[in-house]
Amino acid sequence: MSTYNTAFTSDNLAGVSPQVLEAMARCNEGQADPYGRDKCSRQAEKMLSDVFEKDVRVFFVSTGTAANCLSLSSITPPWGAVLCHHDGHINHDECGAPEFFNPGARVLTLDGVDSKIDPEALKWGVKHRVGDMHSSQPATVSLTQATESGSIYTLDEICRLGAITKNSGLRMHMDGARFANALVALNCSPADMTWKCGVDVLSFGATKNGTMSAEAIVVFDKTIAQEMSFRVKRSGQLGSKMRFMAAQMLGYLENDLWIQNARQANAMAALLKSGLEKLPEISVVGSPQANIIFCKIPKYCADRLLAQGFHFYHSKWEKDVVRFVTSFSTTEQDVQHFLSAIYEAVSYQKAV
Ligand SMILES: Cc1ncc(COP(=O)(O)O)c(C=O)c1O
């Protein structure tokens, strides 16, 4: 068995940071009030308020899909349209859950390079059939930071989309399944990347970056907080032993573990990308800046790597496009080992 981590499929394949497990053990002591009324839940909400430099309401849920769909349903009426990029996770990868959580509402997609919503497309989208009672009404804009293809919206880009959204009277959601990866890449504050640019509600991802199964819905606009609490319960996401989800978040935030983990994941992706770029046979697709890299790779090379036991998504997108994802648990040795195998796979074909 290889001593290296050969899985580049997803950051979901990583385990849990030991600090998160320790925090869970700490919160395990004694009895605690259920359903989020415990000390750890209050502490985690306070920590997130500090992180975001704002008094926020926080709801812990077990998946990113639940975080997205609860967020969207709380700011979108049943006749509303959620505008997102075509590549959006809510469009492609949530099995219609946004519409399931909010029957009647629809996801409508917009274009833009590198999986980022084009402001001109948004300007069109926010006006699309407004007032026409036969059509879904633009209600919400949802953007993913970092995006599904590993690119990152700059602060200016988020604020520009935020201004178009707000000027049209719409609400804004951010899918932050990889929020930390974007944050460290931009080297900005969490407040700058969210509510200061108009984000009303954020899916604050943590599971891909060190927790076991804890995501936070961070509500900046408190007018939706009460409704959110009912929605969380109705969707079966109000954990009775919420303290353990909160504990994960405490371990995640304490001593900036989330920042360190994201830095590691991004650094390993950058290392992998620079190695891939040395090979004329391989071309990196788009502008990866976080921990996801899409690239075009000859089939013989992908096949050889898969046969050797490396794992990554392939044949899901256009021909010969594969996806490599690093995580906080990816080491430099793992990347070098993978790159050596890629170099070998490329030259093997040349030799035969
Ligand atoms: C951008 C993005 N948003 C949301 C999710 C949903 O997370 P989950 O699988 O926990 O529902 C994912 C998961 O891959 C994702 O990549």
The ligand as a Gaussian input file, in Angstrom:
#p B3LYP/6-31G(d) Opt

LIG

0 1
 C      -19.329000      24.685000      -4.016000
 C      -20.069000      23.676000      -3.180000
 N      -21.178000      24.048000      -2.542000
 C      -21.877000      23.198000      -1.786000
 C      -21.475000      21.896000      -1.621000
 C      -22.385000      20.969000      -0.847000
 O      -21.824000      20.287000       0.168000
 P      -22.433000      18.904000       0.694000
 O      -21.897000      17.837000      -0.163000
 O      -21.929000      18.878000       2.103000
 O      -23.916000      18.976000       0.662000
 C      -20.309000      21.444000      -2.263000
 C      -19.854000      20.051000      -2.122000
 O      -19.090000      19.517000      -2.864000
 C      -19.590000      22.366000      -3.077000
 O      -18.495000      22.000000      -3.741000

